[in-house]
Amino acid sequence: MRFGFDIDDTLINLREHAFNIYNRKLGKQLGLELFHALKTVEIHEPFGMTWQEGKQMWNSSREEIYYTTCPPYPGAVEMLQELEKQGHEIFYITARDREHGERTKQWLKDNGFPVRDDRFFCGMKDEEKIQTIRQLKLDYYFDDKPAVLNTLSEEPVKLFVKDQTYNQHLNIPRITDWTQWKAHIPLPH
């Protein structure tokens, strides 16, 4: 089987990690309840920043956000290791800027994710992600972003959404806990 995965906020808890970095950098102590109440992908609003200020904060913090201690979601690494061990093909398809491709790949490997260079796709806008997913003829695809998942709804790939506050309106099978992945993903024995 061919499995495709978005990375940020699908396999790793990037936005919450960034929220904690913003707190530290801005000298704030905003509680995670504010983060968990967000209905947008962007996290700047609770900090009183405009969209432009939030974009600037993200860009100036990107190095720390991407390459420090961002935790994988519990069970994500183990699930991918098991899928690889069973002989399934694992593809990573991320919108992270192309300039971050090699370091992102290495970060994933350093954190236990099974990554093959020829199965790692980086630096794509949403439309390009969708074309890549189609071309790969994936059996399963996992993402958090409604714009990507909605566009793929007519494709033969089995879609799953990683549960986030901003994607609650999606009527797609939902992954809330990677440690329970076997209950959601029927594999042939």
Secondary structure as GFF3:
##gff-version 3
##sequence-region A 1 189
A	DSSP	beta_strand	2	5	.	.	.	ID=ss1
A	DSSP	alpha_helix	14	26	.	.	.	ID=ss2
A	DSSP	alpha_helix	32	36	.	.	.	ID=ss3
A	DSSP	three_ten_helix	45	47	.	.	.	ID=ss4
A	DSSP	alpha_helix	51	67	.	.	.	ID=ss5
A	DSSP	alpha_helix	76	85	.	.	.	ID=ss6
A	DSSP	beta_strand	89	94	.	.	.	ID=ss7
A	DSSP	three_ten_helix	98	100	.	.	.	ID=ss8
A	DSSP	alpha_helix	101	110	.	.	.	ID=ss9
A	DSSP	three_ten_helix	117	119	.	.	.	ID=ss10
A	DSSP	beta_strand	120	122	.	.	.	ID=ss11
A	DSSP	alpha_helix	126	136	.	.	.	ID=ss12
A	DSSP	beta_strand	140	143	.	.	.	ID=ss13
A	DSSP	alpha_helix	146	151	.	.	.	ID=ss14
A	DSSP	beta_strand	158	162	.	.	.	ID=ss15
A	DSSP	three_ten_helix	165	167	.	.	.	ID=ss16
A	DSSP	beta_strand	174	175	.	.	.	ID=ss17
A	DSSP	three_ten_helix	178	180	.	.	.	ID=ss18
A	DSSP	alpha_helix	181	184	.	.	.	ID=ss19
###
